[in-house]
């Protein structure tokens, strides 16, 4: 297996969020931490120096490249909030159309602030993304526990 850049760390996600300079970004990240823990049933963990992730899965591409990643996550960057794992699956497209002001990148969703989007729709997209990533798209990482339904 190739050396992975993105790995879980021992950094406390709440300490990371508390150190975010931008006050709106920090407040939004605090909301997201609780919201995504609730949706996934997983405790937040830092993946690399700046991604707050929830759950994990093991992936393997046809090329033979494989590794582990967080199932869904976010990063409170200087320019915007970046979401990971929300664009997978057929259910994501119609939900993203209802999300509110955002833009998309390669597998990411960028939001300026939570006030720009519909949090009920974000909850649906996050739930769908988590379920798709951990059950349909890839197998759960070795040793991961299935989550209880909420």
C-alpha positions, 0 to 999 in steps of 0.5 A: 500500500502506498504511503497515505498523506491523509491519516487519523491523528491524535489532535483533538477536533474541538481544540483544532476548532477552538483555534480557528481564527475566523469567528464565523468559521469557528462557530460554524465548525462547532455546529458541524462537529455536533451535527455530523456526530449526531448524524453518523453516530461516530465521534469526530477525529482529525484526519491530517492537520485540517480535516474533521472526519466522521467514520472511516472506510477502506477503498481499493481502486482497480489500479491497486491503490488502496487506503483508508479515509474518513467517510465524511468530513469538513474543514473550516478553511480560511476562504470557506467551509469544505465538505468531503464525502457529500457528493457520492451516490445518486441521492446527492444531486437532487439534494445538492440542488436544494442545499443553498449557496455553494459551489463544487469541486472535485468531490468537495462542496464549498460553503461560505457560511452555514447561514447560506445553506439549508441545514435540514438539507445538509443533514440529509446529504450528510446522512446519504453521503455517510451511508453511501460511502460506508455501505455501497461505494466501499467496504468499511475499514477493518475493525470498524463497527456498524453504526446503530440507526438513530 
